[in-house]
Amino acid sequence: MTLFVTERRRAILNRLKAEGRVSVKDLSEEMRVSAVTIRQDLRTLEREGLLERTYGGAVSTPNSDDFPPELPFELRSTRNRQAKMMIGAAAAALIKEGSGIALDASTTAYAIVPYLKQFKKLTIVTNNLAVAQSFLNRPGVEIYVPGGRLKQTTMSIVGRPEALPDINLNMGFFGAGGISLRGGMSDIEPDEVLMKQMMIARCIKPVIVVDDSKWGRTAPYTVLPSDQITHIITTNQAPADLVEEFWRMGIHVDTVPLSQS
């Protein structure tokens, strides 16, 4: 059976995680595609920092065990789906008709999109092509995207944060690779971090949206230090001691209910 592109690249990453190295020849035979196709997959995954190509194959990236690399958008969208949808609903409840908002390229911010369809008029600034595409048939929703480089697997535009529109936004919603007292809000990809920071600077009220899996983790690059965070939306599965510490710092933390089923 022929795999879709996303499935094939996910399988490559899984094989790499299990064995530490992969060969073009073996992958081509197992997945029943040409060596040219596999090399193209490896090139794309290398551009996203998910592996390092070698002669005839690829190996895991250095320090990949310290913090997981950025995965393709479709794959990340399937993870913790219930938590993201609950967080998305809580985030949308903060938005008023006619507001200007920012949505970054995280899948948690993208989970807000279905709840925005209730609004007739919005201004949205985003570097996520999936977000922009969701409002193609909504004339009352004005979308702004920056120029720059398209990261195909993550469906985001990066590289030129200065190209974002010079506009004041009521709110912004931003995902993170980690939330911790020491690292604050952090993420794994420097270009994405710069884009987040530039969008946050345009928001009167930036809100971090993260599921419980991100708490207590520190990714390589800080987006916001802890003392600059003002509002977080997460689930009631987040570690209570860390949530309490953030409250003590004066940071508002909304915890949405998440069933155990």
C-alpha positions, 0 to 999 in steps of 0.5 A, spaced: 500 500 500 502 506 498 503 511 503 501 519 503 507 524 504 505 525 511 505 518 513 511 516 509 515 522 513 512 520 519 514 513 518 521 515 516 522 519 523 519 513 527 524 508 524 530 514 525 527 514 532 528 507 533 534 505 530 538 512 530 539 511 522 536 510 516 538 508 508 535 510 502 535 503 499 532 500 505 526 505 505 525 505 498 524 498 498 520 498 504 515 503 502 515 502 495 517 508 492 523 511 488 530 513 491 529 520 488 522 520 492 526 518 499 531 523 498 526 528 497 523 526 503 530 526 507 531 533 504 525 536 507 526 533 514 533 536 514 530 543 512 526 542 518 531 540 523 528 533 524 535 529 521 541 530 518 542 527 511 548 522 510 551 519 504 546 514 502 541 515 508 540 520 514 542 519 522 538 523 528 540 530 529 545 531 535 541 532 542 535 530 539 534 526 545 534 532 549 528 535 546 524 532 541 525 536 534 519 540 530 514 535 527 510 536 521 503 540 522 499 534 520 502 529 525 502 535 531 495 536 530 493 529 532 496 529 538 492 531 545 487 533 540 481 533 545 486 538 550 487 542 544 479 543 542 478 544 549 483 550 550 481 552 543 474 553 546 476 557 552 481 562 548 475 563 543 470 565 549 475 571 550 474 574 543 469 579 542 466 581 535 470 586 531 477 584 535 484 584 532 487 577 534 494 574 532 494 566 531 501 563 531 503 557 527 502 552 533 497 547 532 494 549 539 492 556 536 490 552 530 485 549 534 481 556 536 479 556 528 473 552 528 470 557 534 472 563 530 466 561 525 461 564 530 464 571 528 462 576 522 468 581 523 475 579 525 482 581 523 487 576 524 494 576 523 498 569 522 504 566 519 500 559 519 497 558 512 492 553 515 489 558 519 489 563 513 486 558 508 480 556 513 477 563 512 478 564 504 470 564 504 469 569 510 469 576 507 468 579 514 474 576 516 480 580 514 487 576 514 494 578 514 500 574 513 507 576 513 512 575 507 518 570 508 520 563 507 514 557 507 516 551 511 512 546 508 511 541 513 509 546 518 505 550 514 508 556 517 511 562 514 518 564 517 524 568 516 522 575 515 518 577 522 519 585 520 514 583 514 508 583 519 503 588 518 504 594 523 498 593 527 495 593 534 491 587 536 487 586 542 489 579 543 494 574 541 494 566 542 501 562 542 503 555 543 509 553 546 514 547 546 515 548 553 513 552 559 517 552 566 519 557 571 526 557 569 525 557 561 519 561 561 515 560 554 520 557 550 520 553 543 525 549 539 525 553 532 529 560 532 525 562 526 518 561 529 521 564 536 522 570 532 515 570 529 512 569 535 516 575 539 514 580 533 506 578 533 506 578 541 509 585 541 503 587 537 498 584 542 495 588 547 494 581 551 498 575 549 495 569 551 499 562 551 495 556 549 499 549 551 496 542 553 499 539 560 504 535 556 508 542 555 509 544 563 515 543 566 519 543 560 524 548 557 526 548 549 532 551 547 529 558 545 526 563 550 520 566 547 518 570 553 521 569 560 516 568 566 516 575 568 513 577 562 508 572 561 501 574 563 496 569 561 496 562 560 490 557 558 491 550 559 488 543 562 486 541 569 491 535 567 497 540 568 501 539 574 498 543 580 504 545 583 507 549 577 500 552 576 500 554 583 507 557 582 505 561 576 499 564 580 504 566 585 508 570 580 501 574 578 500 570 572 493 568 570 492 561 569 485 558 566 485 550 567 479 547 562 476 541 564 479 535 561 476 528 562 480 522 563 476 517 558 
